Amino acid sequence: MRGGRAWWLLGLCVAGCGDDAAAPPAADASGGDGGVVDAGPVAVAAPAEAALPVLTPCPSGWREVPSASSATTCDPWPDTGRAACGAGEAHWPGAPGCARVGSECPADGLPAGLPTDRAVFYVHASAAAGGDGSRARPFTRIAEGIAAATGVTGGAIVAVGAGRYDEAVLVPADVTVWGACTAETLVTSSAAASATGVIFARTARSGARNLTIDGAAVEGVLVSGLSADFTLEDVIVARASGNGIRIDGGGHLSATHVVVRDTVALPEPDAGHGVWARRGSRAELMFAVVEGNRAAGVNVTGGSRVVLDDIAIVDTHERDGDRSGGFGIATTDTSTVEVHRAAIEGNRTVGVFVTDDGASVTLEDSVVRDTLTEPARNRNGAGAAMQAAGRLVLRRVLFERNHSEGVYFLPGAATAQLEDVVVRDTRSAADRTFAGALSVRQGGTAEVTRLLSEGGHGQAIEAADPGTTLTISDLTVRDVDGYELDRRFGGAILVHNGASADVTRARLERAHTAGVFSNGSGSRLVMHDVTVVDTLSQLSDGLFGHGLHAEDGSTLEATRVRIEGSHGMGAIVRFGSTMQLTDLLVASTVVNDCAMTTCADGAFGSGLGVYDGTIHVTRFVIDGAALCGVHVAENGEADLTEGVVTASRIGACVQVEGYDLTRLTADVLYTGNERNLDTVMLPVPAPLPPGLGM
C-alpha cells in the first residue's frame, strides 16, 4: 500500500455477536477450539510511505541515471566512463571526455595570447646564450627571467617557451610564470632539497600557468608563509617527490584546471600526497584531477581550510612505508574541507576520512565509489569514516561499491548529517563479514534525512554502544544478504549495546534474519510509520526471518507498522526486552525456510512471539500466521487491546501456566482461525546467534 495515510478496516463478527467481548474459554489438554470473541470493527492506521532520496537536478554536464523503482542518481562521466587521457589532457567531472589542459602549443614554441598590461620577459630553452629576455632574444633559463621581472612596477610575466627546464623556481611578488603549453613546457628539478618545490612561492600576487611540472626530485609546488598568495591555472604536476602541491604555514593557493598525478613518496615513505594543506593554510581548487598519488589525494591538517569544486580524486595508493592510507580526502586537527561536485573513486582504506576534534568535511553533489581495502591489513574500504569529534555533512551523495561500510563511525563522539544519500552494493572486506550502508558507533551522533540502502551484507543500518544516537527520517533498505563468510545475519536495522535510535518513515524490503533487531540492555529504538516486507530466513541455516526482533533487555516502540511476509516470526520479544506497538498489521507470516529440511520441529510461523519478555499491542490485525497468531511462552507477558487475529492456524498459543487470558482478549476478536486457543507445548525460537554487528 503506497501513498499517504491509509486505513485497514476489519469489521468481523460471527453468529451470536454481542455488545461485550468475551475471552475464549480455557482449552483442554488436547488444545481444542477455544471459541471466538467479538471485538467489533477494528481500524488500524497504515504507515506513511518513506520518500526516496532526491539527487536531481544533476550538476551541469553530469549524466542523469534514471530508475523506475529506485532513486535517480547523477554520474559525472558519460556511459563509457572516465577516459584515459594522454599527456597534456584531463577528463574533468561533467565533461564528455578528455580535454586539453591549457592552450594549444604555438608553432614557434613561445607563449601566445599574453596580457598586454604588464612587462613580459621571454625564456626559451633552445635560445642562444646571452639573450635579453625579448621575444627575439629570449633568456635560456627561467631564473634569468625571474631576476629581470622582480620588482617591476605593475608586475611582470616570465613567458617560458617549449623545452625542459631543470631548475627550482622561486616566484616573487607580482610575477607569473607562463608556459607555452602543458605538453611542451616542462619544468623539473633534479637536485633534491628540503623545504622547496619546483615552483616555490612565499609572497603575494604570484602564480604559474600553462605548463607541466614533471619528474622532480622535490615537491611540485610549494606555497609557504602567511604572505604567500599563489595562483595556479592550467598546470599539470606529475611524478613530483614528497607531495604534488603543498600549502604551508598559512599560505593561500587558488588553482583552476589543475592535474596532480603520480606523486612519489620520496624522500619520506609516509608522504606522497597529491595536495597537502597544513598549518593554517587555505586553498581553493576548481576543475581539478588528483590521481595516482600516495597516502592521500587531498590531505588537510593543522586547522587549514580547503574548498574543492568540480574535482576528481581517484586511484590514491597506500603509503610506501607501512602500506596504510590511500585516502581520497583526509582531514584532521580542526581543519575544514568543503567539496562540491566531486568524483572520489578507486581510492584505498577510506574515500573521505574525518578525524580529530573539530575537523569537518561537507560533501555535496558527489559520488564516492570503488574504495578498496587497506593493503597493510586488508580491511576497511569505507566510502566515508569519522573518528574522535570530527563532523561529516553529506548532501546528495551516491556511495557505490565501497567496502565494509558506506559511512562508518570509528571511536569518538563524531557527528554526521546525511541528506539525500544513496548507498549501493557495498562489498565485504577481506574478513568477508559486514558490508553495510551506515554504522554509527562509539558515542557518535547521526541525523539522516532520505537514505536509500540497496544490497550489502550483514546489516544495512547500525547504531551501537552507549551514548550513540541515530535519527532517521525516510529510510529505504532493500536486499541485505548475510555475511559472505558464513551467510549469517542480513538485517536492515540493528540497534545494540546501549545505543538509541529514532526512525520515522521506513520501508525495509527483503532483509535476511531480521528486518529490525534491537539487542542489549539500554538499547532503545523508537519507530513511526514503518513497513517491513518479505524478511527472509538466514541464508546459513534457513532459520529466523523475523520482521521485528527485540532481545537481551532492549526496548522497541513502534507506531503505525506493517509487517508482511516474514519468516518464523512477524515480531518477537525475548530475554527481558520490551516491545510496544500501536496500529500494527502483521500479515502472511510463513514458516522458516528450513521447515522441510533441518528444522521441521521448529519451523514456527507466528505473528507475535513473546518469550521471557513483554509486549503491549494496541489496535492491530494479525492475519494469516502459519502457526500462532500470538505465541506466549517462557514467562513471556503480552497485553493485546483492540485487535483481530484471523486466518491463522491457532489464534493464541499460551504456554505460561495460569496465564490471565483476559490480557489477550481486551476488545480482541479471534475469528477464522483453525482454532482460537491452544496450550499444547510448542518449540520456542532460538535467540539470534552471537556476532551480529561485528
N, C-alpha and C positions, 0 to 999 in steps of 0.2 A: 504494500500500500504506500503510494508516494504522494507528495504534495503537502498541503497544510494539515492542521489538526483534524483528525477524523475520529469516528466513534465505532467501537464494536458494540452492538446491541444484541443481547440474547434474552428473550423473554420465554423461558422454558417452564412448563408446568405439566403435571401428569394428572390422571383422574383422581379426584378426591382432594385437590389443592385447597388449602385453607388460608386464612389470614396469617396464621402463626407458623413459623418454621419449626420443624421438629428434628431432633437428632436421629440418625439411623439407630435402630436397636442393636444391642450387642450381638455380635456374631457368635455362632457356635464354633467348636473346635475345628470343624471341617471348613470353616471360612465361608459359610453360606451368605446369601444376599442379605444385606442389612437394610434394604428398603431405600426410599428416596426422600428427599427433603425439598420442599418448595421454598425457593428464595425469591421468587418473583423476578421481574425484569432486572438485568444487570447491565449497567453502562460503564464501559471501560474506555478511558481516553487513550487514543493511539498516540505513539510518539511522533513528534515532528521530524521530518527528514533532515539529515545533515547536508549542508551545502558543500559542494566541491570547491577546491582552491581555484582562484581566478588569476591566471598568469598573463592574460592578454589585456590590452593590446601589446603585441610584441615590440621590442625596440626596433628602430629603423634598420632595415636590412636583414633582420633575423627572420627565420622561416617559421611560420605557424604550423604546428603538428596537431591536427585535429583528432578527436576521438569521440565516437558516438556514445561510449559507455564510461569513459574516464575523463580526466581533466585535459583540456587543450593546453599544450606546452609550447615553448619557444626554443628554437635551436639556432645557435649563432652561425652554423655552417650550412652550405647547400646540401642537397641529397647525397652528393658524392663525398661529403665530409671535409675535414680540414685538409687543404692541399699541401703537398711537399714542395716548397718553393726553392728556387735557385739563389745563387749569390746576388745580393743587392735587392732581394724581394722579400715580401712578407704577406701572410694572409691574415688581415685584421678581422676580428669578430664582426659579423654583419656584412662582410664583403663577399662578392660572388666567387672570388678566387685570389690567386697571387697578384700582387701589385708592386710596382717598383717603389723602393724607398728613396725618396728624394727625386731629383731632376734627372733627365736624360743626360748621358755623358756627351759633352761637347766635342766637336771634331778636332779642335786644336788642343784639347786637354786642359784648358783653363776655365775656371768657373765663369758662367754666364748669368745674365739677369740679376746682377748685384745692385743693391741700393745705390743711389747717386748722392745721398745726403751726407756722406762721410768719406774719409780717406780710405783708399784701397792700396794694399801692398801685396804684390803677387809673388808666389813661390812655385817653382816647377823643378821637380827632381832632375830632369834631363837638361836643364838650362846650363849655359856656360857659367863658370865661376866669375865672381866679381860683379854680379848684377846690382842694380839699384832699386829693385822692387817694383819697377814699372812693368806694364804688360809686355813691353818689348824686351826688357832686360830683367826678368824675374830673379829673385833670390833662389838659391838651391836648397836652403834649409828653413824649416818653419821658425826656428829660433831667431833667424835673421829678420824675418817678417815681424815677429813679436817685438823684437828690440826696436824696430822702426816705428811700430804702431803704439808703443807705450807712451802715454801722456799726451797723445794728440788731442787737441781740442775738438769736442764734438764726437769723439770716438772714432774707431777705425775697424776695418776688416782686413784680416790676413787671408787672402784668396789662395788656396792651396790646390795646385794642379794635379793631374793624374800622376801616379807614381807611388812608390813605397818609401815611407819616411821612418827611419829608426831613431827616434828621439822622444823624450818626455817633454811635454809642452805645458809650461805654467802660463795660464791665460790671465793677463792683468785686467784691471777695471776698464770697462767701456771698449772691450775688444772682442770681436767674434772671429773664430777660426772657421772658414767657409770652404768646403771642398768642392771639387768639380762634379763628383758624383760618388755614390756609395760603392759602385762596382770598381772604380779605378783609383780613388783617393784612399790609400791605405796607410794608417799611422800605427806604429808599434813602438815598443822599447824592449830591446834585448838585454838591457842592463837591469838586473834585479836590484831593487832598492826599497827600503821600508818607507812608509808614510808618503807614498807618492803614487801617481797614476800616469797613464799615457797622456791624458788630459787632466790637468790639475788646476783647481780654482780656489782662491782664498778671498777674492774681493767681489764687489757688486757689479752688476750690469755687464757680465761677460757671458760668452756662450760658444757653442760649436754646432755646426750643421753640415749636412750633405757629405758625410764622409764615413769611413769604416775604421774602427779600431780593431786590429787583428793580431792574434797570436802573441800577446805581450807577456813579458816576464813579471809585470806588475799589474796593479788594478787598471781596469779600463778607464774609468772616470772617477776622480776623487774631488768632492766639493766639501771643503772643510773650513770651519770657523764661523763665528757669528756674523761676520761681514760678507760671507760668501753668498752670492745670489747668482745662480748659473742657469742658462737656458740651453737645452738640447733639442734639436729639431732635425728629423731625417738623419738619424745616426744609427749605425749598427755597431754593436760591441760583441766581438766574437773571440772566444778562446783566451780571454784575459786570465791572469793569475791572481788568486786571492778572492776578489769579488769583481763582478762586472761593473757595477756602479756603486759607489759608497758615498753617502751624505753623512757628514760627521760634525760634531761639535757645534750644533746649532745652525749649520748651513742650510741653504734652501735651493732646491732644484725644481725647475719646470721643464718637463720633457714631453714632446709630441712626435708621433711616428718614430718610435724608437724600438729597436730589436736588441735584446741581450740574450746571447746563446752560448752554450758550451763552455761556461766558466770552469777553469781548472782550480782545484783547491790549493795548489802550491802557493806559498811555502807552508801554509798551515793546513793540516789534514782535516780540521773541522770547519774550514772556510769553504768558499765556492759559491756563495750566494749570488743570485742574479742581480738583485738590488738590495742594498742594506742601508737603512736609515737608522742612525743611532745617536745617542747623547743629545736629545732635544732638537733634532733636525726636522725639517719639513720637506715634503716632496709632493708634486702632482705629476702623474703620468697619464697621458691621454693617447689612445691608439698605440698600444704597445704589445709586443710579443716577447715573452720571457720564457725561453725554452732550453731544456737540456742542461740546466745548471745543477749545482750541488747544494746540499744542506737545506736551503730554502730558496724558492723562486724569488719571493719578496720577504725580507726579514726586517721587522720594525721593532726597535728596542730603545730603552733609556728615555721614555717619555716623548718619543718622536711622534709626528703626525703625518700620515700619508693618505693621499686620495688617488684612487685608481679608476679610470674611466675607459671603457672600450678596450679591455685588455685580455690577452690570452696568456695564462700561466700554465705551462704544460711540460710534462716529462721531466720533472725535477728528480735528480738522482740522490741516493743516500750519500752521507759523508764518506770520504776516503778512510778516515781514521777508525771509527768504531762501527761503521756501516749503519748508523742510525740516521734519522731525519729523512730528508727528501720532501719537506712540506711545500705545498703550493704557496700559502701565506702563513707566516708565523709572527705573532706579536706578543711582547712581554713588557713588563716594567712601566705600567701606566701609559703605554703607547696607544695610539688610536689609528685605525685604518677604516676608511670609507671606500666601498667598492660598488661601482655601478656598471652593469652590462659586461660581465666577465665570463670567460670560459676557463674553468680551472679543471684541468683534465690530465689523467695519467701520471699524477704525482705519487709520492710514496709516504707511508705512515699516516698522514692526515692531510686532507686537502686544505682546510683552513683551521689553524691552531691558535687558540687564545689562552694565554697562561699568565699568571701573576695578578696580584691585586691591582685593579684599576685599568688593566688592559682591555681594549674593546675592538670589535670588528663589526661593521654594518655592511651587509652584503645584499644588494638589490638587483633584480632582473638579471639573474645569473644562472649558470649551470656548473655543478660540481660533479664530476663523474670519473669512473675508472681509476679511482685511487687504489694503489697497490699496497700490499702489506710491507712492513718494515723488514728489510733484508736481514738485519742482525738477529732478530728474534722471530721473524716470520709471523708477526701479529699486527694488530691494529688495521690500518687501511680505511679509517672512517672518513666520511665526507667532511665533517667538522667536529672539533673536540674542544672542550674547555676544562680548565682546572684553576685551583685557587679561587680568587674572587673576580675572575675575568667575566666579560659580558659579550654576548653574541646576539646580533639582531639580523634576522633573515626575512626578507620580503620578496615574494615572487621568485622563488628559487627552486630549481629542479636538481635533486640528488639522484644519481643513477649509476648502478653497477659499482658502487663502492664496496668496501669490505668491513665486516664486523657491525658497523652502525652507520646510519645516515648522519645522525647528530648524537654525540656522546659526551657525557659529563664525567670527568676524572675527579679525584679527590679535591675538595674545597667547595666553598659556597658560591659557585659560579651561577650566573643568571643568563637566561636566554629568552628572547621574544621571537616567535615564529608566526608569520602571517602569509598565507597562500603559499604553502610549501608542498611539493610532491617528492616522495621518496620511492624509488622503484628498484626492484631486482638487486637488493643488497646481497652480497656474497659472503660466505664464511671465510675466516682467516684459516691459517694452517691447522688450528685445533678443530676445525670443522664443526664448531658449535654455533653460537648465536650470530645472527645477521639481521638486525632489526632496523627500524626507522628512527626511533628516538629513545635514548636511555638517559634518564635523569637520576643522578646518584649523589651520595656523599654530601647531603645538605644543600644541593642545588635547587634552583627555582626556575621553572619554565612556564611561560604563558603562551598558549598556542591558539591561533585562530585559522581555521580551514587548513587541515592537513590531510593528505591522501597518502596512504602506505599501500604499496602493491608488491607482493612477493616477499621474499625473505625467509629466514629460518629462526626457530626458537621462540621468539616473541617480537611483536612489532613495536609496542609502546611499553616502556618500563619506567616505574618510579620505585626507587629503593633507598632504604636507610633513613634513620631518624633525621628530622629536620628538612627532608626533601619535600618540595611542594610542586605539584604539576596541575595546571589548569588548562583545560582544552575545551574549545567550542568548535563544533563542526568537524568531526573526525570521521574519516572513512578508512577502514582497513580491509584488505582483500588478500586471500590466498597465502596464508602463512604456513609454511611447511615445518616439519620437525628438524632438529639438528641434522646436518649432513653426517655427523659422526655416528649416531646411533638411532636417528629418526624419532627421537623423543620430543615431546612438547610441540610447540607451534601455536601459542596463544596470541590473541590480538592485543589484550591489555593485561599487564601484570603490575600489581601494586604490592610490595612486600617489604619485610624487615623494617617496619615502622614508618614508612612513607605515607604521605597524604596526597590524594588526587581528587579533582573535581572535573567531571566530564559532562558537557551539555551538547546534545545532538550528536549522536554517533551511529554509524552503521558499520557493523562488523560481519564480514562475509567469509565463509569457508576457512576459518581458522582450524587448527587441529588441537586436540586435547582439551582446551578451554577457550571460549570466546573472551571471558573476563575472569581473572583469577586474582583474589586478594589473599594474602598469606602473612601470618606473623603478628604477634602482639603489638598493638599500637598502629598497625596499618589501617588506613581508613580511606574508603573510596565512596564518593557521592556522585550519582549519575542522574541525569534528566534527559528524557527523550532518547532512548537507546533501542536500536534494532539489532538483534543478534540472530543471524540466519545461517543454517547449514553448517553448524560446527561439526567437524569430522573427528572420528576417533584417532587416537595416537597412531602414527604410522608404524611404530616399532612393534606393537603388540595388539592393536585393534581395540584397546580399552579407551575409556573416557570419551571425550567429545562433548563436554558439558557447556551449556550456554553461559551460566554464571556459576562460579565456584569460589566459596569462602572457607578458609580453614585456619587453624592454629591461632585463634584469638583475634582475628581481624574483624573489621566492621565494614559492611557493604550496604549502602542505602541507594535505592533507585526509584524513580517516579516515571511513569509512562514508559513501559518496557515491553517490547515484543521479542519473544524467543521462539524461533521456529526451526524445525528440522534438526534439533540437537541429537546427539547420540549418548545413550546412557542416562543422562540427567538434563532436564531443562535448567534447573537451578539446584545447587547442593550446598549445604552448610555442614561443617564438620569441626570437631575439636575446639569447642569453646568460642566459636565465631558467632557473629550476629548478622542477620540479613533482614532488612526492612524494605518491602516492596509495595508500591501503590500504583494502581492502574496497570495491571500486568496481564499479558496474554502469553501463555505457553502452549504452543500448538505442535502436533506431529512429532513428539519425542519418540525416537526409534531406539532399537537395541544397539549395543556396541557392535562394531564390525566383526569382532571375534566370536559373535554369538553362535555361529555354525561350526566353529573350529575349536579354539582353545579356552573359551570362557562360557560354555553353554550353561553352566550353573550360575553365572553371574553376569548375564547379558544386560540386565536392568532395563531401562526404558521408561523412567518415571518423570513426571512433570516437575515435582518438587521432592527433594530428599533432605531429611534433617537427621543428623547423627551426632549426638553429643554437642549440639549447637542450638541456636534459637532463630526462628524465622517468624516474622509478622507480615501478613499479606492482607491488603485491603483493596477491594474492587479488582476482581481478577476473573479470568477464564482459563481453565486448563482443559485443552481439547485434544483428544486423540493420543494419549500416552500409551505406549506399547505394553507397559506393565501397570504401574500405580499412578494415579493422578497425584497423590500425595503419599510419601513413604516416611514414617516416623519410627526411628529405632535408636538403640544405644543411648537411651535417656535424652533423646532429642526433644525439643519443645517447639510446637508450631501453633500459631494463632491465626486463623483464617476468618475473614469477615467480608461479607458482600461478594459472593462469587459463585461460579458454576464450575463443576467438574463433570466432564461429559466425554462420551465416546472413548473411554479408556477401558482396559481390561478389568482393573479394580479401581474404584473411586479413591478409597483411602486404605492404605496398608499400615496398620498400627502394631508395633512390636514393643511397646512400653507397657509393662504391667500396671493396671489401674489407671491408665491414661484417661483424662477427662475429655470425652468425645465432644462435649459442647464447644471446646476450643477449636474444633474443626468445622463447626456447623452453624456459626452465628450468621444467619442470613445467607447460608451457602446451600446451593442446590446441587445434588448429585443425581444425574439423570443420563440415561442412555449408555451406562457402563454395563459390562457383563455382570459385575457385582459391585455393590457400593462400598462394602467394608470387608476387610479380611484381616485376621490376626494370625494367620499362619506365618511361621518364621521364614523370612526371605534373606538371601545374602545381602550384605551391606557393601557398597562400593569401597574400594581401597583408596587411601589418600594418594594424591599425586606424588610421583616419585621424587626423591631429593635431586637437587641440582638445577632447578628452574631459576633463571636469572643469574646464570654463572657470570 
